[in-house]
Amino acid sequence: MQKDKSVSNSRKAYIGAMKGMMALSVAVTCGLALFLILYVLYKGLPNITWELLSTKPSVLADRIGILPDILNTIYIIIATLLVVLPLGVGAAIYLTEYAANPRLVAGIEYAAETLSGIPSIIYGFVGMMVFAGTLGTSLLAGALTLVIMNLPTIMRTAQESLKTVPQSYREGAFGLGAGKWRVVRTVVLPGCIDGVVTGCILSIGRILGESAALLYTAGFAHVLNGFFAGIRSSGASLTVAMYVYAKDRGEFEIAFAIAAILMMLTLAVNLAAVLVGRYFKKRRSL
């Protein structure tokens, strides 16, 4: 009896210690994230002005503006999504609905997982040799490099969403005489649109935060261009501009301002992903 009581006490002590360690881990993680967010916003928000956001840099006027960098970031996001969404969703549809060879599916999934684990600096180096070497240093070269980086995210997210559509939906549509593509287009895709949209939003967040790959491929120019002219020209995104102002020019106030803008955009993207997921989940339950 005494032995059972001592074992019970030691087990309670062990469980209490594990709970304490997990609580400490949660507190440290949340504390670090909160400190990083508040520190960047504290240092950056006072330096954000309308002139900074709405003008381009001018040496003659001794003015610093990041409007070209904002537009370049938007151009890269648009160009990347226009290519990666059809490729990623199409690959996910093929692997889930059409591929009959399990080894082929497993091989492609393994390749996608490998791509997602490669450091971005390697993507940048390969993009510089392949895309920038062919198209020149431009936003298009940077966007094509980001397509390869974000393809696994879009494909795997869409693939997992396709798998959540009940098989009975497909069988019911086949029973009504619908063909394979019609079933995919009218039954399967509408049932997993939340996963596709979520993957798209997460890809936007990764594009916003990418710098290493763009340093090699997109360039450092701060020139104000339209979309079609800008996509063929060299240009700095917000992350590259932050690197230039902090590393080369020592303009840490401007660098913190850009960091605060990126932080707010990242928070907005993550919030949008959560809200979109909740919206489609509520809509599906109705």
Secondary structure, 3 states (H helix, E strand, C coil): CHHHHHHHHHHHHHHHHHHHHHHHHHHHHHHHHHHHHHHHHHHHHHHCCHHHHHCCCECCCCECCCHHHHHHHHHHHHHHHHHHHHHHHHHHHHHHHHCCCHHHHHHHHHHHHHHHCCCHHHHHHHHHHHHHHHHCCCHHHHHHHHHHHHHHHHHHHHHHHHHCCCHHHHHHHHHCCCCHHHHHHHHHHHHCHHHHHHHHHHHHHHHHHCCHHHHHHCCCCCCCCCHHHHHCCCCCCHHHHHHHHHHHCCCHHHHHHHHHHHHHHHHHHHHHHHHHHHHHHHHHHC
